[in-house]
């Protein structure tokens, strides 16, 4: 998300490949892209950039 200065990359971990937020937070294993998207959405919403709450059932 260049307009807010955030990014997501893929890094190797002890137990496989992970999505990592620009803050260094590991978001989710690469096999769980859905979880990584949810995590990014939650982080941006917490910062007031997501436009609302993140539903927990999705």
C-alpha positions in Angstrom: 0.0 0.0 0.0 2.4 2.7 -1.2 -0.1 5.6 -0.4 0.2 4.8 3.3 3.8 3.5 3.2 3.1 -0.1 4.0 4.0 -3.3 2.1 3.9 -7.0 2.4 6.7 -9.3 1.3 7.5 -13.1 1.5 10.3 -14.3 3.8 11.7 -17.7 4.7 11.1 -18.9 8.3 12.1 -22.0 10.2 8.8 -23.6 9.3 8.3 -22.4 5.7 7.5 -19.3 3.8 5.6 -16.4 5.4 4.0 -13.1 4.4 5.6 -10.3 6.4 4.2 -6.8 6.9 6.6 -3.8 6.5 6.6 -3.5 10.3 8.3 -6.9 10.5 5.1 -8.7 11.8 4.7 -12.2 10.3 1.2 -12.2 9.0 0.5 -15.8 8.0 2.2 -18.8 6.2 2.1 -18.4 2.4 -0.3 -21.3 2.3 -2.9 -19.1 4.1 -3.1 -16.0 1.9 -6.7 -15.5 3.2 -5.3 -15.1 6.7 -2.6 -12.7 5.6 -5.3 -10.5 3.8 -7.4 -10.6 7.0 -4.4 -9.6 9.1 -3.5 -6.7 6.8 -7.1 -5.5 6.8 -7.2 -5.7 10.6 -3.9 -3.8 11.0 -5.0 -1.0 8.6 -8.5 -0.8 10.2 -6.8 -0.4 13.7 -4.8 2.5 12.2 -8.0 4.1 10.9 -7.2 3.3 7.3 -9.5 0.3 6.6 -12.9 2.0 6.5 -14.5 0.0 9.3 -14.4 -3.1 11.4 -13.1 -6.5 10.1 -15.7 -9.2 10.3 -14.4 -12.2 12.4 -16.3 -14.8 10.4 -14.6 -14.3 7.1 
